[in-house]
């Protein structure tokens, strides 16, 4: 790992591919900062998607991460990434499309995700990791700024929508870093930002999450309409009343708790009752 990243790229005759949404982050000072936001890892494995020339990989290999697993779709970068292996047995390079990978087959036990995601698949990958069967210990992900703002947006924000509700139902989400386009090679047309997400202990189970996806898709699919209209196919005003939500409200003003109540009402799950003995909140299916 004596060559600089730019020297590695030049030596292999590599350049970013627009079709893969590639923009390389070559400044090790910046990648080290991202890894500090992501850690500490305390010896747990880390998965990085779309490492490209390995700028973030180098910082991960300097950290307290255990096994570092790279998932790279572009075969041009596999030889270059393998050169980063220092012989300690920590680095594994997998040539695959991350959208089709089963993360539980890459690592054992809790693992972190740290990635500068390709712009063209960032949102689908986030949804996969938030709603799929495998739950990461944390996610520290770089998106284009517009997507990052949608992940952390609050009711009333212009960026508030379905992605914010789903993300925040599953994880505590925080925007931790902004990067200008000039930080990348080649520079993209937009700025970027890093979001750190930690899965919530009280995240919805599979049934409730599926209902939440249905409700938010309908509500934000017609976000300028009142909920009685946008949710008409799911129950409209009656559904809103069951959830204690005004049918005249619009999706953009409903907070996470309100959407969870709508999802429970849609799925026929009782609204949570306050614990009487310090125990967990109860959620029971309504009898039909």
C-alpha positions in Angstrom: 0.0 0.0 0.0 2.9 2.3 -0.7 1.4 3.8 -3.9 -1.1 6.7 -3.6 -4.6 6.0 -4.8 -4.1 8.2 -7.9 -0.9 6.3 -8.7 -2.8 3.0 -8.3 -5.5 4.2 -10.7 -2.9 5.4 -13.2 -0.9 2.2 -12.9 -4.0 0.1 -13.8 -5.3 2.5 -16.4 -8.6 3.0 -14.6 -11.1 5.8 -14.8 -14.6 6.2 -13.3 -17.5 4.7 -15.2 -20.5 6.9 -15.6 -22.8 3.9 -16.1 -21.9 2.7 -12.6 -22.4 6.1 -11.0 -18.7 6.1 -9.9 -17.1 9.2 -8.3 -13.8 8.4 -6.5 -12.9 9.8 -3.1 -9.1 9.8 -3.1 -8.3 12.0 -0.1 -7.3 9.7 2.8 -7.9 12.5 5.3 -11.5 12.6 4.3 -12.0 8.9 4.3 -10.4 8.6 7.7 -12.9 11.2 9.0 -15.8 9.1 7.6 -14.4 6.0 9.4 -14.2 7.9 12.7 -17.9 8.8 12.4 -18.6 5.1 11.7 -16.6 3.6 14.5 -15.5 2.4 16.9 -15.9 -1.1 15.5 -14.2 -3.0 18.3 -13.1 -5.9 16.1 -16.5 -6.4 14.5 -16.6 -7.0 10.7 -17.3 -4.2 8.2 -18.9 -4.5 4.8 -18.0 -1.8 2.2 -20.1 -1.6 -1.0 -18.7 -0.1 -4.2 -15.1 0.5 -2.9 -13.8 1.4 -6.4 -10.1 2.1 -6.0 -10.2 1.6 -2.3 -10.0 5.1 -0.7 -12.4 4.2 2.1 -11.0 0.7 2.2 -7.5 2.0 3.2 -9.0 4.0 6.1 -11.0 0.9 7.2 -7.9 -1.2 7.2 -6.2 1.4 9.5 -9.2 1.2 11.9 -10.1 -1.3 14.7 -12.4 -3.1 12.3 -12.1 -6.9 12.2 -12.8 -8.5 8.9 -13.3 -6.0 6.0 -15.5 -7.4 3.2 -15.6 -5.5 -0.1 -18.4 -5.9 -2.5 -17.5 -4.5 -5.9 -19.5 -4.9 -9.1 -16.9 -3.5 -11.5 -14.4 -6.3 -12.3 -11.8 -3.7 -13.3 -11.1 -2.9 -9.7 -10.8 -6.4 -8.3 -7.0 -6.7 -8.9 -6.4 -3.2 -7.5 -8.4 -4.0 -4.4 -6.6 -7.3 -3.8 -3.4 -5.4 -3.7 -4.5 -3.7 -0.5 -4.4 -7.0 1.3 -1.5 -6.8 3.8 -1.5 -10.6 4.5 -3.2 -10.3 7.8 -6.3 -12.1 6.6 -8.6 -9.2 7.3 -9.5 -8.3 3.7 -12.0 -10.2 1.5 -12.9 -9.0 -2.0 -16.2 -10.2 -3.5 -17.1 -9.4 -7.1 -20.9 -9.1 -7.0 -23.9 -6.7 -7.4 -24.7 -5.6 -3.8 -28.4 -5.5 -4.6 -28.3 -9.3 -5.0 -25.8 -10.2 -2.2 -26.9 -11.9 1.0 -24.9 -10.1 3.7 -25.4 -12.9 6.2 -23.3 -15.1 4.0 -20.5 -12.6 3.9 -20.0 -12.1 7.7 -20.8 -13.8 10.9 -22.5 -12.0 13.8 -23.0 -8.2 14.0 -21.4 -6.2 11.2 -21.2 -2.5 10.2 -21.8 -1.1 6.8 -19.6 1.8 5.7 -19.8 2.9 2.0 -19.5 5.7 -0.5 -22.5 4.4 -2.4 -22.8 4.7 -6.2 -25.4 7.4 -6.7 -27.6 5.3 -9.0 -28.2 2.5 -6.5 -27.9 4.3 -3.1 -31.6 4.5 -2.3 -32.5 0.9 -3.3 -29.5 -0.4 -1.2 -30.6 1.6 1.8 -34.1 0.2 1.6 -32.7 -3.3 1.3 -30.6 -2.9 4.4 -33.3 -1.2 6.4 -36.2 -3.6 5.5 -34.5 -6.9 4.6 -33.9 -9.9 6.8 -30.3 -8.9 7.7 -29.8 -6.1 10.2 -26.4 -4.3 10.3 -25.0 -3.0 13.6 -24.8 0.5 12.0 -24.7 2.1 8.6 -22.5 5.0 7.7 -23.3 5.8 4.1 -22.5 8.6 1.6 -25.2 9.7 -0.7 -25.8 12.7 -2.9 -26.8 15.5 -0.6 -30.5 15.5 -1.8 -30.9 11.8 -0.8 -29.1 12.3 2.5 -31.5 15.1 3.4 -34.5 12.9 2.5 -33.3 10.3 5.0 -33.1 12.7 7.9 -35.9 15.1 7.1 -38.6 15.9 9.6 -42.4 16.7 9.1 -42.8 20.0 7.3 -39.4 19.9 5.6 -39.4 20.0 1.9 -37.4 16.8 1.8 -39.8 14.9 4.1 -41.3 11.8 2.5 -41.5 8.1 2.4 -37.7 7.6 2.7 -37.6 9.6 5.9 -40.4 7.7 7.5 -39.1 4.2 6.6 -35.5 5.1 7.6 -36.5 6.7 10.9 -38.9 3.9 11.8 -36.1 1.5 11.6 -33.1 3.5 12.7 -31.8 6.6 14.4 -30.5 8.7 11.5 -28.2 11.6 11.7 -26.4 13.6 8.9 -22.8 13.8 10.1 -20.8 15.3 7.2 -21.0 17.3 4.0 -18.7 17.0 1.1 -18.4 19.3 -1.9 -18.4 18.0 -5.5 -14.7 19.0 -5.7 -13.7 16.4 -3.2 -14.3 13.6 -5.8 -12.6 12.5 -9.0 -14.3 13.1 -11.3 -16.4 15.7 -9.5 -20.2 15.0 -9.7 -22.7 17.6 -10.6 -24.1 17.6 -7.0 -22.7 17.8 -3.4 -22.6 14.8 -1.2 -23.3 14.0 2.5 -22.7 11.2 4.9 -25.5 9.8 7.1 -25.0 7.6 10.1 -27.8 5.2 11.1 -28.1 2.9 14.1 -31.0 0.4 14.1 -33.6 1.0 16.7 -34.3 -1.6 19.4 -38.1 -0.9 18.9 -38.0 -1.0 15.1 -41.2 -2.4 13.5 -41.5 -6.1 13.0 -41.8 -7.5 9.4 -45.7 -7.3 9.4 -45.8 -3.7 10.6 -43.0 -2.5 8.4 -44.8 -4.0 5.3 -47.9 -2.1 6.3 -45.9 1.1 6.8 -44.4 0.8 3.3 -48.0 0.5 1.8 -49.3 3.4 3.8 -46.4 5.8 3.0 -46.4 4.8 -0.6 -50.0 5.8 -0.9 -49.8 8.9 1.3 -46.7 10.4 -0.4 -47.7 9.2 -3.9 -50.3 12.0 -3.7 -48.7 14.2 -1.1 -50.6 17.4 -1.9 -53.9 15.7 -1.3 -55.6 15.2 2.0 -55.2 11.8 3.5 -58.8 10.9 3.1 -58.1 11.1 -0.7 -54.5 9.8 -0.9 -55.3 6.8 1.4 -58.7 6.1 -0.2 -57.7 2.7 -1.5 -56.5 1.7 2.0 -59.5 3.0 3.9 -59.4 6.7 3.6 -61.1 8.7 6.3 -62.2 5.6 8.2 -58.5 4.5 8.4 -57.4 7.9 9.6 -60.1 7.9 12.3 -59.0 4.5 13.5 -55.5 5.8 13.8 -56.5 9.1 15.5 -55.3 11.2 12.5 -57.3 14.0 10.9 -58.4 12.9 7.4 -57.9 16.6 6.3 -54.2 16.4 7.1 -51.6 15.9 4.3 -48.8 13.4 4.5 -46.1 16.1 4.8 -47.3 17.0 8.3 -47.7 13.5 9.8 -44.9 12.5 12.1 -43.4 9.0 12.4 -45.7 8.0 15.3 -48.7 9.1 13.2 -47.6 6.9 10.3 -47.0 4.0 12.6 -50.6 4.4 13.9 -51.9 4.4 10.4 -49.9 1.3 9.5 -51.2 -0.5 12.6 -54.8 0.4 11.7 -54.3 -0.7 8.1 -52.8 -4.1 9.2 -55.3 -4.7 11.9 -52.8 -4.5 14.7 -53.9 -2.9 18.0 -52.3 0.4 18.9 -49.6 0.0 21.5 -50.7 0.2 25.2 -48.6 1.9 27.8 -46.7 -0.7 29.9 -48.0 -0.9 33.5 -45.1 -2.7 35.0 -42.1 -1.4 33.2 -42.4 -4.0 30.5 -42.3 -3.6 26.8 -45.1 -2.0 24.9 -47.6 -4.6 23.8 -48.9 -4.9 20.2 -51.5 -7.5 19.6 -53.5 -8.4 16.5 -57.1 -7.5 16.6 -59.5 -10.4 16.7 -61.7 -10.8 13.7 
